[in-house]
């Protein structure tokens, strides 16, 4: 079972990052997890507005760091 997590970093200040963990999972397949990551990035992007960010993600077993 996999859990989705993303790391969002500001393009203007690459040291300004924050981690977002999914609360809906776990997911049986990597494909399902990646779909959820896309949804999470859309939601976070809407909250951040026009501030550009770079996103990294992992689909991982529970308890592993991004």
BASE-322667 format. One record per atom (N, C-alpha, C): residue in one letter; x, z, y. Coordinates in steps of 0.2 Angstrom, whole numbers, padded with zeros to 4 digits, always signed. Example, Ala and Ser with C-alpha at 12.3 -4.5 7.8 and 13.67 -1.06 7.14 Angstrom:
BEGIN
A+0066+0039-0028A+0062+0039-0022A+0066+0039-0016S+0064+0035-0011S+0068+0036-0005S+0064+0039+0000
This chain:
BEGIN
X+0004+0000-0006X+0000+0000+0000X+0004+0000+0006X+0002-0004+0011X+0006-0005+0017X+0003-0003+0023X+0007+0000+0028X+0004+0002+0035X+0007-0002+0040X+0003-0004+0045X+0006-0008+0051X+0008-0004+0056X+0014-0006+0059X+0017-0002+0065X+0020-0008+0069X+0020-0007+0076X+0023-0011+0081X+0027-0007+0085X+0032-0010+0088X+0037-0008+0093X+0036-0013+0099X+0034-0010+0105X+0033-0014+0111X+0038-0012+0116X+0042-0017+0118X+0048-0015+0123X+0047-0020+0129X+0048-0017+0135X+0047-0021+0141X+0052-0026+0142X+0051-0032+0144X+0056-0037+0145X+0060-0035+0151X+0057-0032+0156X+0061-0030+0162X+0066-0024+0161X+0064-0020+0156X+0068-0014+0154X+0068-0013+0147X+0073-0016+0143X+0073-0016+0136X+0073-0009+0133X+0075-0004+0137X+0075+0003+0134X+0069+0006+0135X+0064+0003+0138X+0057+0006+0139X+0053+0003+0133X+0053+0007+0127X+0049+0005+0121X+0044+0010+0119X+0039+0008+0116X+0035+0013+0112X+0033+0011+0106X+0031+0015+0101X+0029+0013+0094X+0021+0015+0094X+0018+0010+0091X+0011+0011+0089X+0010+0010+0082X+0007+0015+0079X+0005+0015+0072X-0002+0014+0071X-0004+0010+0066X-0011+0008+0064X-0014+0015+0061X-0021+0015+0063X-0025+0021+0060X-0030+0018+0055X-0030+0012+0054X-0035+0009+0049X-0033+0008+0042X-0026+0007+0041X-0023+0005+0035X-0025+0010+0030X-0022+0010+0024X-0017+0005+0022X-0020-0002+0020X-0015-0007+0019X-0017-0013+0017X-0014-0015+0010X-0018-0019+0006X-0015-0020-0001X-0010-0025-0001X-0010-0030+0004X-0005-0036+0004X-0002-0036+0011X+0004-0039+0011X+0007-0040+0017X+0003-0045+0022X+0000-0050+0019X-0004-0054+0023X-0009-0050+0027X-0013-0046+0023X-0018-0042+0027X-0015-0038+0032X-0009-0035+0031X-0006-0031+0036X-0003-0035+0042X-0001-0041+0041X+0001-0045+0046X-0005-0047+0051X-0011-0048+0048X-0017-0050+0052X-0018-0044+0056X-0018-0038+0053X-0019-0032+0057X-0014-0031+0063X-0008-0032+0062X-0002-0032+0067X-0004-0037+0073X-0007-0043+0071X-0009-0047+0076X-0015-0044+0081X-0019-0041+0077X-0025-0038+0081X-0022-0032+0086X-0017-0028+0083X-0014-0023+0087X-0011-0026+0093X-0007-0031+0092X-0003-0034+0098X-0008-0036+0103X-0013-0040+0101X-0018-0042+0106X-0021-0036+0110X-0023-0031+0106X-0026-0025+0110X-0021-0022+0115X-0015-0021+0112X-0010-0018+0117X-0008-0022+0123X-0008-0029+0122X-0006-0033+0127X-0012-0033+0132X-0018-0032+0130X-0024-0032+0135X-0023-0025+0139X-0021-0020+0136X-0020-0014+0140X-0014-0014+0144X-0009-0018+0143X-0003-0018+0147X-0004-0023+0153X-0009-0027+0152X-0010-0032+0158X-0004-0037+0159X-0002-0038+0165X+0003-0044+0166X+0010-0042+0165X+0011-0036+0163X+0018-0033+0161X+0021-0037+0155X+0026-0041+0155X+0028-0044+0149X+0032-0039+0144X+0030-0040+0138X+0033-0036+0133X+0035-0040+0127X+0040-0037+0123X+0042-0040+0117X+0040-0036+0111X+0037-0039+0106X+0035-0035+0100X+0039-0036+0094X+0040-0031+0090X+0043-0031+0084X+0038-0027+0079X+0037-0029+0073X+0033-0026+0069X+0036-0025+0062X+0032-0020+0058X+0034-0019+0051X+0027-0018+0047X+0027-0020+0041X+0022-0018+0037X+0026-0014+0031X+0025-0008+0031X+0029-0003+0027X+0025+0002+0024X+0028+0005+0019X+0025+0011+0015X+0024+0017+0021X+0019+0021+0020X+0018+0027+0025X+0025+0031+0025X+0026+0033+0031X+0032+0038+0033X+0038+0035+0034X+0039+0028+0034X+0045+0025+0036X+0045+0023+0043X+0051+0024+0047X+0051+0022+0054X+0051+0015+0055X+0049+0013+0061X+0049+0006+0063X+0056+0004+0065
